[in-house]
Amino acid sequence: MKRSIFSLMIYSCLLCSCVTPQYRDASTHKGEVKALDINYKVSGLFHRDPVDCVSVMKSKSVGDPKLGQMISIAFARHLGEKVDRVIFPRKRERMVKKQGYDLTHKGDRRRYSLYSKCRFYGVAELYDLGDDYVGFAAKKHVGVRLDIRRFEDDEPLWQAAHTVWRADGAMPLSPFSVIGGMTSATLFKNDREILPSLVDDAMRRMVKTLPYSL
């Protein structure tokens, strides 16, 4: 509990400063990997076999299917800015149901690829999720990893990972700051739009690293 309070106090202090995440290309960056940075890697295969279509698969989000669906839809939406054709989760599910495919099996994934005329797939994984609250301060964070792979052999063409966070509240330096901090922190904790906004920020930053296909 003490550690949580101390962390939230630090995050509250950071609200007054500009924290700008850095873009880190894993193929050239040799330093420490930081979760808050936008870490990405583009393989040589991407340029030899341009991505013209991506089918967005079900996200890996253990214990929270609604959040997983939100992440998949956000991924598909942002991919549309870089890829000519994107198959959204809802359309993918309709095709899978119609043809009776089981996309956990490699053979059915290949058949789905031929049927949909889409040779690549994208999948998102929720690897971190936090919602901390100690009365006068609150913080939420989301960590997501993205992959684009080829149905043919599951070879990765592009990967990215990023943790994004926001916090609100105030340091309890006076009775007035305590009241103000508690009000701000409580409103922040109960705001249901924060999580979708965090997911959207993470997607926008990561997809920015995806090159345009020629």
C-alpha positions as CSV (number, residue, x, y, z in Angstrom):
1,M,0.0,0.0,0.0
2,K,2.8,2.4,0.9
3,R,4.5,1.7,-2.4
4,S,1.3,2.4,-4.3
5,I,0.8,5.7,-2.5
6,F,4.4,6.7,-3.2
7,S,4.1,5.9,-6.9
8,L,0.9,7.8,-7.2
9,M,2.5,10.9,-5.6
10,I,5.2,10.7,-8.1
11,Y,2.8,10.5,-11.0
12,S,0.8,13.4,-9.6
13,C,4.0,15.5,-9.6
14,L,4.6,14.5,-13.2
15,L,1.3,16.0,-14.2
16,C,3.0,19.4,-14.2
17,S,5.8,18.3,-16.5
18,C,5.9,17.2,-20.1
19,V,6.6,13.6,-20.5
20,T,7.2,12.8,-24.1
21,P,7.6,9.1,-25.1
22,Q,10.5,8.3,-27.5
23,Y,10.3,6.2,-30.6
24,R,12.8,3.3,-30.4
25,D,13.6,1.1,-33.4
26,A,14.5,-2.2,-31.9
27,S,16.7,-3.1,-35.0
28,T,19.0,-0.2,-34.3
29,H,18.5,0.8,-30.6
30,K,20.8,-1.0,-28.3
31,G,20.0,0.7,-25.0
32,E,17.5,-0.1,-22.3
33,V,14.0,-0.9,-23.4
34,K,11.5,1.4,-21.6
35,A,7.8,0.5,-21.5
36,L,6.7,4.1,-21.9
37,D,8.6,4.5,-25.2
38,I,7.1,3.4,-28.5
39,N,9.2,0.3,-29.2
40,Y,8.9,-1.1,-32.8
41,K,10.6,-3.3,-35.4
42,V,10.1,-3.5,-39.1
43,S,11.6,-6.7,-40.7
44,G,13.2,-6.8,-44.1
45,L,10.4,-9.1,-45.2
46,F,8.0,-6.1,-45.0
47,H,9.8,-4.4,-47.9
48,R,10.1,-7.6,-49.9
49,D,6.5,-8.5,-49.5
50,P,4.4,-5.4,-49.0
51,V,1.4,-5.5,-46.8
52,D,-1.7,-4.8,-48.9
53,C,-4.4,-6.3,-46.6
54,V,-4.5,-7.1,-42.9
55,S,-7.2,-9.2,-41.2
56,V,-7.4,-8.1,-37.5
57,M,-7.7,-11.2,-35.3
58,K,-9.1,-11.5,-31.8
59,S,-6.9,-9.7,-29.2
60,K,-5.1,-11.6,-26.5
61,S,-6.7,-10.1,-23.4
62,V,-7.0,-12.6,-20.6
63,G,-10.1,-12.2,-18.4
64,D,-11.4,-9.0,-20.2
65,P,-13.1,-9.9,-23.5
66,K,-14.8,-6.5,-23.8
67,L,-11.5,-4.7,-23.5
68,G,-10.0,-7.1,-26.0
69,Q,-12.7,-6.3,-28.5
70,M,-12.2,-2.6,-28.0
71,I,-8.4,-3.0,-28.6
72,S,-9.0,-5.1,-31.8
73,I,-11.4,-2.5,-33.3
74,A,-9.1,0.4,-32.4
75,F,-6.2,-1.5,-34.1
76,A,-8.2,-2.0,-37.3
77,R,-9.4,1.6,-37.4
78,H,-5.8,3.0,-37.2
79,L,-4.5,0.4,-39.6
80,G,-6.8,1.9,-42.2
81,E,-4.5,4.9,-42.3
82,K,-1.6,2.8,-43.6
83,V,-3.0,-0.3,-45.3
84,D,-5.2,-0.3,-48.4
85,R,-7.5,-3.0,-47.1
86,V,-8.3,-3.9,-43.5
87,I,-10.7,-6.7,-42.5
88,F,-12.4,-5.5,-39.2
89,P,-13.1,-8.1,-36.4
90,R,-16.8,-8.1,-37.1
91,K,-16.4,-9.0,-40.8
92,R,-13.7,-11.6,-40.0
93,E,-16.1,-13.2,-37.5
94,R,-18.9,-13.4,-40.1
95,M,-16.6,-15.0,-42.7
96,V,-15.3,-17.5,-40.1
97,K,-18.8,-18.5,-39.0
98,K,-20.0,-18.8,-42.6
99,Q,-17.2,-21.1,-43.6
100,G,-16.9,-22.9,-40.3
101,Y,-13.2,-22.1,-39.8
102,D,-11.3,-22.6,-36.6
103,L,-8.6,-19.9,-36.6
104,T,-6.7,-21.6,-33.8
105,H,-5.7,-24.3,-36.4
106,K,-3.0,-23.4,-38.9
107,G,-4.8,-25.2,-41.8
108,D,-8.0,-23.2,-41.3
109,R,-6.0,-20.0,-41.0
110,R,-4.6,-20.7,-44.5
111,R,-8.0,-21.5,-45.9
112,Y,-9.4,-18.3,-44.4
113,S,-6.5,-16.4,-46.0
114,L,-7.4,-17.8,-49.4
115,Y,-11.1,-17.2,-48.9
116,S,-10.7,-13.6,-47.7
117,K,-8.0,-12.9,-50.3
118,C,-5.9,-11.4,-47.4
119,R,-2.4,-12.7,-46.9
120,F,-1.6,-11.0,-43.6
121,Y,-3.1,-10.8,-40.1
122,G,-2.7,-8.4,-37.2
123,V,-3.1,-9.3,-33.6
124,A,-2.9,-7.2,-30.4
125,E,-2.0,-8.3,-27.0
126,L,-2.8,-6.6,-23.7
127,Y,0.3,-7.1,-21.6
128,D,-0.3,-4.6,-18.8
129,L,-3.3,-2.9,-17.3
130,G,-3.5,-0.7,-14.2
131,D,-6.1,1.3,-12.3
132,D,-4.6,2.8,-9.1
133,Y,-6.5,5.0,-6.7
134,V,-5.6,6.3,-3.2
135,G,-8.1,9.0,-2.6
136,F,-6.1,12.1,-3.5
137,A,-4.5,10.7,-6.7
138,A,-5.5,8.2,-9.4
139,K,-3.6,6.7,-12.3
140,K,-4.6,4.4,-15.2
141,H,-2.2,2.7,-17.7
142,V,-2.5,0.3,-20.6
143,G,0.3,-1.7,-22.2
144,V,-0.3,-3.1,-25.7
145,R,1.8,-5.1,-28.2
146,L,0.9,-5.3,-31.9
147,D,2.0,-7.8,-34.5
148,I,1.5,-8.1,-38.2
149,R,2.3,-11.5,-39.6
150,R,2.0,-13.5,-42.8
151,F,-0.7,-16.3,-42.8
152,E,1.5,-18.4,-44.9
153,D,4.3,-19.0,-42.3
154,D,3.5,-16.7,-39.4
155,E,6.6,-14.7,-40.1
156,P,6.5,-11.2,-38.4
157,L,6.7,-8.2,-40.7
158,W,6.1,-5.5,-38.1
159,Q,5.9,-5.4,-34.3
160,A,5.3,-2.6,-31.8
161,A,4.8,-2.3,-28.0
162,H,3.9,0.7,-25.9
163,T,2.5,1.5,-22.4
164,V,0.5,4.7,-22.1
165,W,-0.7,6.3,-18.9
166,R,-2.6,9.2,-17.4
167,A,-3.0,10.4,-13.8
168,D,-5.0,13.1,-11.9
169,G,-5.2,14.4,-8.4
170,A,-3.0,16.7,-6.3
171,M,-0.4,16.4,-3.6
172,P,-2.0,16.7,-0.1
173,L,-0.1,19.8,0.9
174,S,-3.0,21.7,2.5
175,P,-6.7,21.0,3.4
176,F,-7.8,22.7,0.1
177,S,-5.4,20.7,-2.0
178,V,-6.6,17.5,-0.3
179,I,-10.2,18.3,-1.2
180,G,-9.4,19.3,-4.7
181,G,-7.2,16.3,-5.2
182,M,-9.8,13.9,-4.0
183,T,-12.4,15.4,-6.3
184,S,-10.2,15.3,-9.3
185,A,-8.9,11.8,-8.6
186,T,-12.5,10.4,-8.0
187,L,-13.8,12.0,-11.2
188,F,-10.8,10.6,-13.1
189,K,-11.2,7.1,-11.6
190,N,-14.9,7.0,-12.6
191,D,-14.5,8.4,-16.1
192,R,-15.3,5.5,-18.5
193,E,-13.9,7.4,-21.4
194,I,-10.3,7.4,-20.1
195,L,-9.5,3.7,-21.0
196,P,-10.8,3.9,-24.6
197,S,-8.8,7.2,-25.0
198,L,-5.6,5.5,-23.6
199,V,-6.1,2.6,-26.1
200,D,-6.6,5.1,-28.9
201,D,-3.4,7.0,-28.0
202,A,-1.4,3.8,-27.9
203,M,-2.6,2.6,-31.3
204,R,-2.0,6.0,-32.9
205,R,1.5,6.2,-31.7
206,M,2.4,2.6,-32.6
207,V,0.8,2.5,-36.0
208,K,2.7,5.7,-36.8
209,T,5.8,3.5,-37.0
210,L,4.3,1.2,-39.7
211,P,5.7,2.1,-43.1
212,Y,3.3,2.7,-46.0
213,S,3.2,-0.3,-48.4
214,L,4.4,0.5,-51.9
